[in-house]
Each structure stands twice: as structure tokens, then as C-alpha cells.
Amino acid sequence: MAWEDASARAVLRAIFDAAVAAADPRRVLAQHLPDKPRGRCVVVGAGKSAAVMAAALEAAWPDVPLGGVVVTRYGHAVPTARITVLESSHPVPDANGEAAARRILASVQGLGPDDTVIALMSGGASALLPLPVAGLTLADKQAVNRALLASGATISEMNCVRKHLSAIKGGRLAAAAAPARVVTLAISDVPGDDPAVIGSGPTVPDPTTFTQARAILAKYGIVPSPRVASRLASDSDETPKPGGLPHTEFRMIATPLMALRAAAEAARAAGIAPLILGDALEGESRELGTAMAGIAKSVAAHAEPLRPPAVLLSGGETTVSIGAGPAGRGGRNSEFLLGLAVALGGAPGIWAAAGDTDGIDGTEDAAGALVTPDTLARARGAGLDPGASLAGHDSYSLFAALGDLIRTGPTLTNVNDLRAILIAP
């Protein structure tokens, strides 16, 4: 096919949409369900996909008496008949999240060995379950959360701290449900698909420690409130450790690699050779953009590591370190793309798309954006300075001005970021 701007954009959007569709709970949840329970069945859950997962469970088990409560992000609720859906704030938690977490924890109390808890977990669960441990307030947790989000800490690091300030995370929800069987169905949004990191692992033994939580805050120069510091200074009341929750099991129903494989199939269907570079790429967004630009240039100039037309695919979760200066609008995907565009320097025949599969890049209203060979020229023609926008973390504003944002609305799934770089012959 002739690679023009319109055709390249259409293929990249098809690749992104295929990745999102592969992680739709309505398509994948039923095949991972356990045997139907003998006793009571209590459904709990949290995350951007929690409501649609609850609806998929109701559809799969129409003859099973279900009850329970899940919490999702504002705007992510869907209708359910038997499972209560609540909404709260993400990424910074709010009082509705605290109330929802208390209700979820209470719902698993007093169960017996014949009862079953189905826990539906997906990305965003950690912020949506902000139940402080005794002695802390929601304001304490909000302050730590904001500092971690701005620090460039990885999701694993953030969740280590969160677990040690929580009354529900780090396996505490599963401990409260004992001796009932706890089956967790999860959509992974974390590099490596570590069950203990997804949503800060409310139903999973926690291998991290108070010592590690303290070290993470020190690493990023975060000074906690006196109450938080006191909590983290005490090594008592540790989270349940590996081997300590024998009544639990964990089932992964969708992962970043599944989405990348679906993206690769969509590329092949369009006559493009795909190369999956990894599902767990981390680091600074702009720096990854620079690195990916180098690989794309190699494909274009030398047909290495594969021959065009080709698409480089990757997943994972990068970070944006804001620093002390003022910051504009942007998310990790738009910052990656602007870093890529600047490093490509207008190289011909290279297009790219990147977006969060949940439909929300950071806190903005777009999933991500598109880069074209003339992104820099169009930006400068519009009076924008791409370098200054990158330095000021204002990538969203630049792509919005160019009309190159990808807007999907909430997708109701979340398998982290999807990056696709298309190199034409």
C-alpha cells in the first residue's frame, strides 16, 4: 500500500484499538471463572475495569446468587443488577474511595469455609481503595500519593508505600475474608504482571517491608507527615507475607503482552512486520522516546532489526519526573511521543502512536496522541516550540493544538500503555 499520512494514521489507530479490544473483560472474564460456589458468593473489586468486570460476572453466572460491592473511577460505572458499583477519585484518592474501601472490607467479614469471595482487580485499584490504617487520615495518604506521582517513582515503588499505610491492601482484604475461599480475577497494568503490585495486592501476600517503604520515600526526597513517618518507623503490624494466605488463588485474565500480541496481529493483517520490544518498559518517558527514535531510524536506514514496512511495539509504564519548576499539561504517553518527535527531527516515513489502554493518559481527557513526519514543522508553523513544550512537560497542549490527540473515552479496561512506531519503506 502507498504510505501516506491518512493511511498511516488509520493503521496505527487500528493497531491501538485491537490491543484495547483484546483486554475487554466482556470478552475474556468468563473463561477464567472458578467452579460455581457451594455457599455464599461475595463479589468485591476495585479499578478502572471493576464495574464492567462485575457486569461480565453477572452475565456469566446468571443462576448464582451474587452480592457485594466494587469501586471504580468516576465516569467508569456500568449498569449492574446484583453487585453494587461505587465511584471515587483517581489518581489522587478521595473520601468516597475511603468509604467504598470500608464497605468492601466489611462485606467479607464473617464468612465461612464454604463461602467464596470473587475479587475483581484492575489498574487504578490502589488509588480507589484509600483506607488508611488506624492512626492515619485520608489527607495523610493523599499527600504521600501526590508526592509519589510527581517524583517519577515506579508503580511498584508507589504501591510498596501505599500498602504499608493501608488497612486493606497488601493482602489485608484476603486476611479479613478468611476462612472463605478468595479467587482474584485481575487485569494487569503493571510491568511484569506481579500480582502483589496490581492494585497494591489487597488479596495477595506482600513481599515488601516497612524498611523498603522508608527507603523509597528517602530515594525521592519525600518528607512524610509526622503521622506517616511514625507509621513507617514501626516494623510491627507487617502485611501478610508469602505463604500466609493459603485460602487464596489468583487468576490473570488480561495482560499487557496479550494486548501487544493482538496489536501485532492487526499489523500483520495490514501487511506490516511487527516487532514486540517488550511489555514492561519503564524509565523516563522522554528518554524512552529518544531511544525508540534511534531504533526507528535504524529500521528506516538499514532494515535492522527488521525490514520496512514495520512497526515497533512496546508496553509498560514510563514515568514523568516533574521536578520543582512549573509544568504544563501532559501524560507519560504524550511526553514519550514529543520526546520521540524531537529525537526523530522530522525524519521522513515514520509515524507513531502511544496511549494508555484505559483511555486516559495521566489525568487528561485523551488516551494519547499521534506523531507524524511533519509534527515538528506543523508545531513551529503554529507558533509552538517543541523543545520548550517538552522541557515544560506541556506535550498535551502541543498535540491538542495540532489536532493529533487520540480520544477514546474510558475503555473500561487497563493493560497499561501501548506504543507503536510505524516505519514505511
Secondary structure, DSSP 8 states (H G I E B T S, - for coil): ----HHHHHHHHHHHHHHHHHHT-HHHHSGGG--S--SS-EEEEEESTTHHHHHHHHHHH-TTS--EEEEEEETT-----SSSEEEEE-SSS--HHHHHHHHHHHHHTTT--TT-EEEEEE-TTHHHH---B-TT--HHHHHHHHHHHHHHT--HHHHHHHHHTTBSSTTTHHHHHHTTSEEEEEEE--STT--TTTGGG-TTS-----HHHHHHHHHHTT----HHHHHHHH---S----TTS-TTEEEEEEE-HHHHHHHHHHHHHHTT-EEEE--S-B-SBHHHHHHHHHHHHHHHHHH--SS-SSEEEEEEE--B----SS---S--HHHHHHHHHHHHHTT-TTEEEEEEETTS-STTSSSSEEEE-TTHHHHHHHTT--HHHHHHTT-HHHHHHHHT-EE-----S----EEEEEEE--
